[in-house]
Amino acid sequence: MKKRYGFIYVDKDNEGNGTLARSRKKSFAWYQQVIASNGENLS
């Protein structure tokens, strides 16, 4: 998994090893706030 997109991090390496546990990235909270403000607050 060289490239990682999205708002959720999955614990998995390029060989397919890992726990597959999911956790929110920092951008998750930012995007949640953008949606809540209807795009008015982009900082």
Distance bins in CASP14 RR format, pairs under 12 A and 6 or more apart:
PFRMAT RR
TARGET T0000
AUTHOR 0000-0000-0000
RMODE 2
METHOD distances of the structure
MODEL  1
1 9 0 0 0 0 1 0 0 0 0 0 0
1 10 1 0 0 1 0 0 0 0 0 0 0
1 11 0 0 0 0 1 0 0 0 0 0 0
1 12 1 0 1 0 0 0 0 0 0 0 0
1 13 1 0 0 1 0 0 0 0 0 0 0
1 14 1 0 1 0 0 0 0 0 0 0 0
1 15 0 0 0 0 1 0 0 0 0 0 0
1 16 1 0 0 1 0 0 0 0 0 0 0
1 17 0 0 0 0 0 1 0 0 0 0 0
1 18 0 0 0 0 0 1 0 0 0 0 0
1 20 0 0 0 0 0 1 0 0 0 0 0
2 12 0 0 0 0 0 1 0 0 0 0 0
2 13 0 0 0 0 1 0 0 0 0 0 0
2 14 1 0 0 1 0 0 0 0 0 0 0
2 15 0 0 0 0 0 1 0 0 0 0 0
2 16 0 0 0 0 0 1 0 0 0 0 0
3 14 0 0 0 0 0 1 0 0 0 0 0
4 10 0 0 0 0 1 0 0 0 0 0 0
4 11 0 0 0 0 0 1 0 0 0 0 0
4 12 0 0 0 0 1 0 0 0 0 0 0
4 13 0 0 0 0 0 1 0 0 0 0 0
4 14 0 0 0 0 0 1 0 0 0 0 0
4 23 0 0 0 0 0 1 0 0 0 0 0
4 25 0 0 0 0 1 0 0 0 0 0 0
4 27 0 0 0 0 0 1 0 0 0 0 0
5 25 0 0 0 0 0 1 0 0 0 0 0
5 27 0 0 0 0 0 1 0 0 0 0 0
6 22 0 0 0 0 0 1 0 0 0 0 0
6 24 0 0 0 0 0 1 0 0 0 0 0
6 25 1 0 0 1 0 0 0 0 0 0 0
6 26 0 0 0 0 0 1 0 0 0 0 0
6 27 1 0 0 1 0 0 0 0 0 0 0
6 28 0 0 0 0 1 0 0 0 0 0 0
6 30 0 0 0 0 0 1 0 0 0 0 0
6 31 0 0 0 0 1 0 0 0 0 0 0
7 22 0 0 0 0 0 1 0 0 0 0 0
7 23 0 0 0 0 0 1 0 0 0 0 0
7 24 1 0 0 1 0 0 0 0 0 0 0
7 25 1 0 1 0 0 0 0 0 0 0 0
7 26 0 0 0 0 1 0 0 0 0 0 0
7 27 1 0 1 0 0 0 0 0 0 0 0
7 28 1 0 1 0 0 0 0 0 0 0 0
7 29 0 0 0 0 1 0 0 0 0 0 0
7 30 0 0 0 0 1 0 0 0 0 0 0
7 31 1 0 1 0 0 0 0 0 0 0 0
7 32 0 0 0 0 1 0 0 0 0 0 0
7 34 0 0 0 0 0 1 0 0 0 0 0
7 35 0 0 0 0 0 1 0 0 0 0 0
8 20 0 0 0 0 0 1 0 0 0 0 0
8 21 0 0 0 0 0 1 0 0 0 0 0
8 22 1 0 1 0 0 0 0 0 0 0 0
8 23 1 0 0 1 0 0 0 0 0 0 0
8 24 1 0 0 1 0 0 0 0 0 0 0
8 25 1 0 0 1 0 0 0 0 0 0 0
8 26 0 0 0 0 0 1 0 0 0 0 0
8 27 0 0 0 0 1 0 0 0 0 0 0
8 28 1 0 0 1 0 0 0 0 0 0 0
8 31 0 0 0 0 0 1 0 0 0 0 0
9 18 0 0 0 0 0 1 0 0 0 0 0
9 19 0 0 0 0 0 1 0 0 0 0 0
9 20 0 0 0 0 0 1 0 0 0 0 0
9 21 0 0 0 0 1 0 0 0 0 0 0
9 22 1 0 0 1 0 0 0 0 0 0 0
9 23 1 0 1 0 0 0 0 0 0 0 0
9 24 1 0 0 1 0 0 0 0 0 0 0
9 25 1 0 1 0 0 0 0 0 0 0 0
9 26 0 0 0 0 1 0 0 0 0 0 0
9 27 0 0 0 0 0 1 0 0 0 0 0
9 28 0 0 0 0 1 0 0 0 0 0 0
10 16 0 0 0 0 0 1 0 0 0 0 0
10 17 0 0 0 0 0 1 0 0 0 0 0
10 18 0 0 0 0 1 0 0 0 0 0 0
10 19 0 0 0 0 1 0 0 0 0 0 0
10 20 1 0 0 1 0 0 0 0 0 0 0
10 21 1 0 0 1 0 0 0 0 0 0 0
10 22 1 0 1 0 0 0 0 0 0 0 0
10 23 0 0 0 0 1 0 0 0 0 0 0
10 24 0 0 0 0 0 1 0 0 0 0 0
10 25 0 0 0 0 0 1 0 0 0 0 0
11 17 0 0 0 0 1 0 0 0 0 0 0
11 18 1 0 1 0 0 0 0 0 0 0 0
11 19 1 0 1 0 0 0 0 0 0 0 0
11 20 1 0 0 1 0 0 0 0 0 0 0
11 21 1 0 1 0 0 0 0 0 0 0 0
11 22 1 0 0 1 0 0 0 0 0 0 0
11 23 1 0 0 1 0 0 0 0 0 0 0
12 18 1 0 1 0 0 0 0 0 0 0 0
12 19 0 0 0 0 1 0 0 0 0 0 0
12 20 1 0 1 0 0 0 0 0 0 0 0
12 21 0 0 0 0 1 0 0 0 0 0 0
12 22 0 0 0 0 1 0 0 0 0 0 0
13 19 0 0 0 0 0 1 0 0 0 0 0
13 20 0 0 0 0 0 1 0 0 0 0 0
22 28 0 0 0 0 0 1 0 0 0 0 0
24 30 0 0 0 0 0 1 0 0 0 0 0
24 31 0 0 0 0 0 1 0 0 0 0 0
24 32 0 0 0 0 1 0 0 0 0 0 0
25 31 0 0 0 0 1 0 0 0 0 0 0
25 32 0 0 0 0 0 1 0 0 0 0 0
26 32 0 0 0 0 0 1 0 0 0 0 0
26 33 0 0 0 0 0 1 0 0 0 0 0
27 33 0 0 0 0 0 1 0 0 0 0 0
27 34 0 0 0 0 1 0 0 0 0 0 0
28 34 0 0 0 0 0 1 0 0 0 0 0
28 35 0 0 0 0 0 1 0 0 0 0 0
29 35 0 0 0 0 0 1 0 0 0 0 0
29 36 0 0 0 0 0 1 0 0 0 0 0
30 36 0 0 0 0 0 1 0 0 0 0 0
30 37 0 0 0 0 0 1 0 0 0 0 0
30 39 0 0 0 0 0 1 0 0 0 0 0
30 41 0 0 0 0 1 0 0 0 0 0 0
30 42 0 0 0 0 1 0 0 0 0 0 0
30 43 0 0 0 0 1 0 0 0 0 0 0
31 37 0 0 0 0 0 1 0 0 0 0 0
31 39 0 0 0 0 0 1 0 0 0 0 0
31 41 0 0 0 0 0 1 0 0 0 0 0
31 42 0 0 0 0 0 1 0 0 0 0 0
32 39 0 0 0 0 0 1 0 0 0 0 0
32 41 0 0 0 0 0 1 0 0 0 0 0
33 39 0 0 0 0 1 0 0 0 0 0 0
33 40 0 0 0 0 0 1 0 0 0 0 0
33 41 1 0 0 1 0 0 0 0 0 0 0
33 42 0 0 0 0 1 0 0 0 0 0 0
33 43 0 0 0 0 1 0 0 0 0 0 0
34 40 0 0 0 0 1 0 0 0 0 0 0
34 41 1 0 0 1 0 0 0 0 0 0 0
34 42 1 0 0 1 0 0 0 0 0 0 0
34 43 0 0 0 0 1 0 0 0 0 0 0
35 41 0 0 0 0 0 1 0 0 0 0 0
35 42 0 0 0 0 0 1 0 0 0 0 0
37 43 0 0 0 0 0 1 0 0 0 0 0
END
